[in-house]
Structure formats: structure tokens, C-alpha cells
Amino acid sequence: MDRLLRLLVTAPGVYLLAIGLRLLWALLVPVIPVSDSVAYDAFALNIWQHGTYGWEADQPGSYWAVGTSGIYAGLYLIFGHHYWPVVALNIALSVGILFFTGRLCRIFFSDRRVSQWCMVLLALWPTGILFVTVLASELLFMFFSLAGFYFFVTTGVRQPMRLLFAGILLAAAYYVRPLITVGIIIFAVACAVQLQQRPLAVLVRTLCCFLVLTLLVAPWAYRNYQLYDDFVPMSSNGGAVFWMGNSPGSNGGYAEIPPEVTAQADSTYEMSQILKTRALDYIKAEPQAFIQRTLYKLVRFHSYETIGVNWNAEGIKARFGEGAVLPMKVATQAYWLLLVCSGIAGLMVYLYQAGWARVATHPFLLSWGANAGIHALIASQDRYHLPSVPFIAAFAAFALVAVLERMRRRRALHSAGEDALAQTH
């Protein structure tokens, strides 16, 4: 058993485990788009076939960030309208997520064991496995952001090239989800405080990174300016998502746009602006309810994780029958609850060992907290916490390493006691 565990936590072992589980899932379950996947597929087809990003070929828009659909459109251009290239991309992204999470763990925990066990936890993560047969933004965003952060925080030879890579990768993440800008600031602070890099050098590196990102995003922002006659750097759904989480009767998650707003607005941007105004008016009218709702959404953000099953539901039913859906939901939910509870436990252990100052500036905790806090203010559901999972898994791995170390010490003390007892006889 010990030899198996040692093999599992080595880099080749964990990569083989991750790839094997994801390949097995991809071979068993067909890709049948539902919900958001249908939208990404339609957007990608319009980009590929008509050069237009939007629901209709003659109606350009930018309700969602274009990055995910743009990448799928590129795959369709090369391979035709097939889903297996998306599955292959998702498996490759999963391996990249493991690699860069492991590298960042080594940098910010200075413990190879934390890195290794974190990668194991991510390799076994059910939702990460299930998402290889889903058309979605989550794996893309996680890969681009983690890779960008790694190149941003590392210094040494070929620093200008590393910085360029960081800017390109983080711009790619921005094209998938614009919230990446918060993460850049968090990791810049961590460079100065956690890694003791020179503040001026960190500031220059941060500004250069934002400059690269701005230059790469500018063409899309200009396209949107021509479309809406206003500054919309990426997506136009911000106000709508804000309203979904802050409207009368909201459950904190997705809500249908009122038909009268859709009819009133000439574009998704105008619709989003109307909904933002409604949300702000509602918050001003009921500030206490806003505070309660925000706290509820913070809990909701962490409470469940069944989106991988929901978005694979048709494929699961086609392969295993409808009765398989519920057990899979139970399994993914159980793993998530175990992971998040272990992550909180690891955070407490890290706090005990490193102290408040170290914990308060740790980029993994700040990234986790920022993602949770932002969605507590706007809308919250289980898929929104997925980009935080590598950081939660890292703290869970820290807790696991602490437990394993305690067990090792107990065995060593027990063995030493037995040796001492044997010598006395």
C-alpha cells in the first residue's frame, strides 16, 4: 500500500492517473450539450461559419466573453463540427492545471509534499473528470490563469520572455472571464510580501503585464465600442448577472431576464444596464435584505457541486440510464464537501504554523476569498467556485500532509519505544 501511495504522488503517476480517469470518462460518456454548452456551441458555429459572435449570424453581440467560443470555433475550423477535439483539449487543459497548480504550491508552500498531494486531489476531483465532456469556460479559465500566475511570479533567466508569456496567458484568461484582473493584483501583492521580491520590480512587472493584456484586449474593446457606442472591454452581461443575485424573489443564482426588459432594450448591453439600475434601486430600498442575501450567497458558493453531473445528464442517461444521475451527484457532492472541509482545516493548520500575517497575504486564500466575495455580491452557484478549487485543494493537501507527518512521528516514537524495550531485555 505504501509503495502504491508513493507511486501515486510522483509526477508521472499523478499525470497518468488524471489522464486515465478522464480518458475513461470520455470513452464512456458522449458529449451532448445542455444549458450553457448549447450556447457556447452555437456561438462557436456562428464564428466559424459566419465570422459573427452572437446568437444569430446577422446579430453580433458580446453578452458572454468571447474566449471560450472563439477557441471552439478554431477547433471547428480545423477539425469540423466534432466534439472529440474539445474533449482532447479539455484533457490537455486538465494536465496543465495539475502542472501549474503543483508549481505554484511549491512556490507558496515551500513543501514538495503539499504540491504532490494537491495534484493527487485534483486528479481525483470528480467534477474535473466530468468536465472533459462539457463545453464550458471553467477549464480554460483555470489553465490560463494558473499558467499566467506562474510565469508572473517566477523570476530569473529570460525574465522579459516570462513576463510576455504571463501577459499573453492572462489576456487569454481575460477573454474567458474578465475577473482575472483581481487575481493579477493579488499575486502582485504576494510577490512583494510572500516572496520578498523588490516592490519596485513587482510594480513594474505588474504594469507591464497589464499593458500586454490591454494591448491584446483592445481590438475586442474597439469592436464592442463600434457595436454599443460605449466602453465595453469584453462582455456585456455584468449588469444582468448583478441583477440575478439582487432582485425581488432571487435565490442568489441564475434567473430568467424579464420579457419586458428584453423587449425594451436594443442590445444586450442596454438590457444589462437596465437590469443593473433595477438591482441598485432594489439594494437601496432594502439594504438589510442585501446584506442577508450576500451572506446567503457566500454560503451558497461553497455549499454544493453537482454541475458536472447536470451538464452531462443527457450523456449519462444515454450510457448508464437515468438511475445513474443521482448516485453521481451524491459522489461529486461528497467529494466537494470533503475537499472544502479539508481545505478549511488546512487553512487553520497553516494559520497555526505561519501566523496571521503570512495567511492574510497568501495568494491562494486571497484568490479563494476574492472569487467567493465577488459572487456573493452578484450571483452565486456551484460552477462559480470551480476556479477556486486548485487553491482549496492546496490547503486540503496541507492538512493531509500535516496528518501524515503526525502519523509518521507517532510510528517513529512507537518504533523507538519498542527498540528501547527490546534492549532492556
N, C-alpha and C positions, 0 to 999 in steps of 0.2 A: 504493500500500500504506500509506504514512504517513497519507494522508487517511482511509483506511478505519479505521485504528487510532485516529486522533483522534476520529472519529465514534463508534467503539465505546465509548470510555471516557467520553464525555459522558453525563450522566444520562439524557436521552431515549433515546439509543442503547442503553444497557445495559438499561433497562427494556423497550424494545421487543424486544431480544434475549431477555431472560428470559421475557417473556410469549409471544413467538412460539414458542420451543422447547417451552415447557410446553403451550401450546395444541395444537401439532402432535402431541406425545406423547398428549395426552388424546383427540385425534380418531382416532389410530391404534390405541390400545390400550384395550380395555374394562376396566372395573373388575370384577374377580372376586375377592372377598375370600378370603384364605387366612390361616391361622395367627392372629396377634393381631387382624387385621382382622375375622375372623369373630366374635371376642369383642366387639370394640367395636360391631359391627353389632347383635349380639344384645342387648347391654346397652342400646344406644340405643333399640331397638324396645321393650324392656320399660319403659323410662322413658316413652316416648311413648304406648304403648298401655295400660300398667297403672300408671304412676306409681311403679314399683318399680325400684331399681337392684340388679341381681343377675342370675344366670344364669336363674333361674326367677321367674315373675311373683309367686309367693307366698313367695319366699325372699329377702328383702333381704340385701345384703352390701356389702362395700367392699374386696374383695381388691385391686383396682386403684383408683387415683384416679379420681373420677367426672367430672372436667372434660371429657375428650375425648368420652366417650359422651353427656354432658349437652348439649354443643354439637351433636353429630349429631342427638340427639333433637329439639332445637329446629328444625333444618333439616327433619327428617321431619314435624314438626308443621305447618310452613308449606307445604312442597312435596310431602309424601307420601314414601313409601319409594322414593326415587330417589337415584342416586349422583352425578348431574351437579351438584347443589348442593354436594356435598362437594368435587368437582373444582374448581368455581369458587372455593370458599373456599380451597382449597389454593393455587391460582394467586395469589389476593389475598394470602395469607399469605407466599408466596414474594417478592412485590414488597415487602411490608412488611419482610421480613427483610433484603433488599438495602438498603432505605432506612435502616433504623436501624443496620445494621452500618456503612454508609458514614458516618453521622453520628457514631457512636462512634469510628470510625477518625480522623476529623478532630479530634476532641477529644483523643484519647490519643496520636496520632502527629504532629499538627500539620503534616500534609502532605496536601494535596488529592490528590496522585497516588496515594498509598497507598490512600486511600479509593476512588478511581475504579477502580484495578486490582483491589482486593479485591472490589468489586461485580461486575466482569467475571468473576473466578474463580468467584464464587458463581452468577452467571447461567449459566455453562457447566457447573457441577457436575452430573454425570450423576445421582447419587442424588437431588439436589434436584429434578431434572426428573422422574425416575421416581416420586417420592413423591406427585405430584399425583393419581395414580390409586390411592392406597393410603389406607385408613382407619387412621390411626395418630396417635400423640400428638406426634411429633417436630416437625413444622412448627408446630403450635400452641404448644408449649413454647418453641421458638426465637423465635417472634414476640413472645409475651407477655413473655418475659424480656428480650429486647433492647430492646423498646419501653419496658418498665418501667425498665431501667437508664438509658436515655437521659433520660427525664423525671426520674429520681432525681439524676443528676449535673449536669444543667443548672440554672443559677440565673438570676435576672433578674426581669423583669416577671411578674406573676401567679404568684409562687412558690408560694403555698398551693394554687392550682389544679394546678400542675405536680406538686406533692407528692401531691395527691389522685389524679391520673392514675397516678402511679407506684405508689401503694399498691394501686389497683384492678387495674392490669395485673399486678403481681407477685402479687397474690392469685389472679388468674386463672391465672398460671403455677403457683402452688402447687396449685391444683385439678387441674392436669395432672400435675405432678411436684413433690412436696414438697421436693426438694433445692434449690429456688430460694433458700431461706433462706441457704445458704452463699454464694451469689452476691451477695446484698444486702450481707453483711458485707464481702466482697471489694471491691465498688465503693464502699462507705463508706470503707474504708481508702485506696482510690485517690483519692477526692475530697480527703482531707486531705493525702496525701503527694504524689501526682502533680499534682493541680490546685491545690494550695496553698490550698484553702478552709479557713476557720476551723474548727478541730477541734470547738469547742462547737456551732457551727451544723450541722456534719455529724452530730454525735451527736444533736442534737435532731431533725434531719431523718430520721435512721435510726430513732429511737424512734417518731416519728410514722408512718413508713412501716410499721413492724411493728405499730403499733396499728391502722391501717386494715386491714392483712392479717388480723390476729387477729379483728377485728370481722366481717369478711366470711367467714372460715373457721369462726367459732364456731357458726353454725347446723348445719353438717355435722358438726362435732365433737360437738355435743349429740345429733344424730341417732345417731351411732355409739356414744355413751355409753349411750343407751337400748337399742341393739342388743346391745352386748357387756358392759355394766356395767363399763366401763373407759375410760380416756382414749385414744382413737384419733382424732387430729385429722383424718386424711384416709384413707389406705389401710392395709390390714391385712396386706400381703404382705411387710413388711420382713424378718421372721424367715425366711420362705421363701426369699427371694432371697439372704439371707446364707448359708443352708444350701446352696443350689445351688452356690455357689462355694467352700464349705468342708465338703465331705462326702467320705467314702471313695469313691475312684474318680471324683471330679469332674473334668471337663475345663475347669472355670472358667466355663462358660456355663450355658444352660438345662438343667434336669434334671426328670424327672417326680417328682411327690410320691409317696412310698411309700404303697401302698394301706392299710397298717395304720395309718398316721398319719391319713389321711383318715377311716378308719372310727372311729378313737379320738376325734377332735375333733368337737365340737358345732357349730363355726363356723370360718370361715377364719381368724379372729383366734386362736382357740385352736390351730388347726393351725400357724399361723405361730409361736406361742410355743413349741410343742413342738419345731419344727424349729430355732428359734434356740438352744434349750437343747442340742440334739444337736450343732449346729455349734460352740458354745462348748466343749462337752466334747471334741470332736474336736481343736480347736485346742490345748486344754490338754494333751491326750495326746500330740500331735505338733507342738510349736511350730516345730521346724526345717522340717517339711513345710509349715507355714502360711506361713513366710517365703518359701520357694521357690515356693509356689503363688501368693503375692501378686505376686512379681516376674514370674512367667509370665503372670499375668492383666494386668499392666501392659503387657507386650509384646503380648499378645493384643488389648488395647484398641485398639492402633494398627496391627495387622498386616493387616487386610483390611476390605473394604467391598463386599459383594455383596448386602446385604439388600434394596436397591431392586429388584434383579432377582428375588430369591427371592420377594418378596411380590407381584410382578407376573407370576410364572411362568405362571400359567394364561392370563392375558390375552395374554402374549407368544406362547405356543404357539397360542392361538386365532387370532391375527392373522398371525404370521410363521412358525409351525411350531416344533417342538421344537428344531430345529437352531440357532435364533437365541438360545437361552438362554445357552449357553456363551460365544459372542463378546461378548454384552452384559456378562456377568460379567467377562470379561477387560478390557473397556473401562472399566467402573466401577472395577475394582481398579487398573488402570494410572493412572487419573486420581487416585485416592486416594493411591497411593504417591508420585506426583509432587508432589501437594499437600502431604502431610505432610513429605516430604523438603525441599521448598522452604520450608515453614514453619519447620523446624528451622534451615535455612540462614539464613533471615531473622532468626530469634531470635539466632543467632550474630553476624550483622552489627549488629543492634540493640545487642547486648551490647558489641561493639567500639566503637560510636559513643557510646552513652549511659552505659555503665558498670554495674557490679553493682547499685548502689543503685536506679537507675532501673528496671532489668529486674526486680529482685526484688519490686517493688511494682506492676508493671504488671498491671492487672486482666485483660487478655486472657490473659497467661501464667498468672496465678493461677487463673482460671476453667478454663482448659485443664487445669492440674495438679490442681485440686480434683476435677474430673469424673473424670479418669483415676485419681486416688488412691482415691476412694470406690469406684469399680468394681473396682479391684484388690483391695480388701478384701472386697467382696461377690461379685457375679457380673459377668462381662465378656464382651461380644460386640460385633459391629460396630455395631449400631444404637445402642449406648450412647454412642458417641463423636460421634454426629451433632450434638448441641447445641454441641460444641466446634469444629465446622467453621468457623463465621464467624471465630473467633479464630485458628485455624490459617491460614485464608485471608488474614487480615490480615498475619500475619508473612510468608507466602509473597509477598504483594503488596509488602511492604517489601523483600524480597530482589530481586524483579523490578524495582522502582524503582531499587535500587542498581545492578543490572546495566545498565539502560537509561541511567542517569546516567553510568556509566563509559564506555559506548559513545558517548554524546553528547560527552563530553570528548575521547575519542580522535579522533572525527571533527573536532572543533573544532581540536585540535592539528595533525591532518593537513592540514586546510584552511589553517590559519595557516602551516604549513611550506611548502605549495605556493605561497601568496601571496608569502612571503618569497623563495622560489626564483625566482618569476617576476619579482620586482622587481630581482633581481641580474643578470638577462639583458637 
